[in-house]
């Protein structure tokens, strides 16, 4: 039986049996993976193979051709399944999850092979098996969904703890100790399961508490854009450096298409009520729009916009976009001024193409004309507005001026009479009225809201818009848009022209003037992240497998080193001499140490023992210099060539120490 061995239990002189808790922990990790990932067939088969190894005594000898043939066959089967049945959904989250599941199931296969190898007895491979089973458990630990998974995690942890105790324990556990340990097991399981269920039962309240810490629910920024704008002391309390969008294919700097930057609109609001803008995004009706309506036959400059964050559907585009081309179903709330969005929240990176018109006020498919109902809303001033605001509007521009002249006059007035400030202290009353009449400082939301109200007083239909102001060039033809670049402005309807962008915020308040310079480490980190995104998923699977292999090799080498150290320590440094003469000298020196009251333990070398006891013993107890000289001479004879003259010197040293009897 060269390739297969019968796995008999070891004798008392052989290493102890692999702790059963390690096997139980492995099966618990398999069960957690099945429960969390809803994959049963292959994990259950591998778990069955582990259980079967406990019943069948036959084993594959480690390192043999059969052992590696089984590995190759098993891994090849996984690769065939991996490429024959690829993921159905095209989004990156599903693809990544699919490959991670495949890599973890390969780990489970390696665990099954470990249990069928010989020799399996002993705790030498326990850390390696625990490491692999831990990887399986971590892969399954995405959420605490369901009622079974929260129970499996504390079970797994407890089994590993008891496995460590079992591997170090030499005597069997007495009944007096078993009762407290059982109490600890029950208490830990109850505490872990109860805490998980408490979190699940109160997750809504926990989420609300988190939002209360950051800000009120209505004003919580989402991707840097506030879903329910409300005029407060700050515009965006986060000012995060998180990258939201990447714009590629831009014209050269200074082009008339961009001027200084680009307004990427997301949502428009037409109703002002007590400092807040409506309608809320959830109250808007988005309908599928046929792709031909978003792709009219136009000429212009094509750009590509890529979403860099997950789990949102909105497509941010310039107002004068001549065409929009995106993958999948596109939805649009035209009469509400947005949002333009995908039907599903595709995972990042998600790219769509936009055609920029050469005309600055081009009316593309996003510039939906207003019906009478929406037109009335874009001319309505809030009831809470101070009547002096209307008088102020009439003072800003002559009543005979045209719409464009009124827009220019309002922008000039706001920039000349108000200063930009990120933080303000709002006073009681309607925020826009207080801002205008007291000539307060304010951030972009105040300037945009004031522009909307003043222009409505001047009979120019205007609405409030939120989105991003793109300005950060990452290369000659691309820009990066961050969460800190969130912005607010206005859009006005001009008969004969259509919708135009109204930027009333002073230049020093735009994101390009208020943005801080990125630290060098963040630029390096983002460059490395971009390089990683461009790598295919298969490369990342290979990298993950390579890292696991390297980690496994390191663990194996450490285990082997500890094994060698334990073997050396277990033999003890009694220096069993190959010659009878050396054996007699060693026996006399051991007897001398015992008579002096400092016997050397069998697991400790003489030199180390003398260094230890000499620190606390009296100088009269033993001639320590002579004893050390004897040990050095003995080691030279024990591990070198034996010389009769040197043996005589050893006997002289021993005689001086009084150990010649």
HELIX and SHEET records of a PDB file:
HELIX    1   1 UNK A   20  UNK A   37  1                                  18    
HELIX    2   2 UNK A   41  UNK A   53  1                                  13    
HELIX    3   3 UNK A   65  UNK A   84  1                                  20    
HELIX    4   4 UNK A   92  UNK A  115  1                                  24    
HELIX    5   5 UNK A  123  UNK A  125  5                                   3    
HELIX    6   6 UNK A  126  UNK A  140  1                                  15    
HELIX    7   7 UNK A  149  UNK A  168  1                                  20    
HELIX    8   8 UNK A  175  UNK A  201  1                                  27    
HELIX    9   9 UNK A  203  UNK A  214  1                                  12    
HELIX   10  10 UNK A  217  UNK A  219  5                                   3    
HELIX   11  11 UNK A  281  UNK A  283  5                                   3    
HELIX   12  12 UNK A  291  UNK A  294  1                                   4    
HELIX   13  13 UNK A  372  UNK A  377  1                                   6    
HELIX   14  14 UNK A  387  UNK A  396  1                                  10    
HELIX   15  15 UNK A  403  UNK A  417  1                                  15    
HELIX   16  16 UNK A  431  UNK A  437  1                                   7    
HELIX   17  17 UNK A  444  UNK A  457  1                                  14    
HELIX   18  18 UNK A  483  UNK A  485  5                                   3    
HELIX   19  19 UNK A  507  UNK A  509  5                                   3    
HELIX   20  20 UNK A  511  UNK A  514  1                                   4    
HELIX   21  21 UNK A  520  UNK A  534  1                                  15    
HELIX   22  22 UNK A  537  UNK A  571  1                                  35    
HELIX   23  23 UNK A  580  UNK A  595  1                                  16    
HELIX   24  24 UNK A  606  UNK A  614  1                                   9    
HELIX   25  25 UNK A  624  UNK A  638  1                                  15    
HELIX   26  26 UNK A  644  UNK A  657  1                                  14    
SHEET    1   A 3 UNK A   4  UNK A   6  0                                        
SHEET    2   A 3 UNK A  58  UNK A  61 -1                                        
SHEET    3   A 3 UNK A 117  UNK A 118  1                                        
SHEET    1   B 2 UNK A 221  UNK A 222  0                                        
SHEET    2   B 2 UNK A 225  UNK A 226 -1                                        
SHEET    1   C 6 UNK A 321  UNK A 326  0                                        
SHEET    2   C 6 UNK A 350  UNK A 356 -1                                        
SHEET    3   C 6 UNK A 301  UNK A 307 -1                                        
SHEET    4   C 6 UNK A 243  UNK A 248 -1                                        
SHEET    5   C 6 UNK A 478  UNK A 482 -1                                        
SHEET    6   C 6 UNK A 472  UNK A 475 -1                                        
SHEET    1   D 4 UNK A 262  UNK A 269  0                                        
SHEET    2   D 4 UNK A 462  UNK A 470 -1                                        
SHEET    3   D 4 UNK A 486  UNK A 494 -1                                        
SHEET    4   D 4 UNK A 498  UNK A 502 -1                                        
SHEET    1   E 2 UNK A 271  UNK A 273  0                                        
SHEET    2   E 2 UNK A 276  UNK A 278 -1                                        
SHEET    1   F 3 UNK A 287  UNK A 288  0                                        
SHEET    2   F 3 UNK A 330  UNK A 332 -1                                        
SHEET    3   F 3 UNK A 340  UNK A 342 -1                                        
END                                                                             
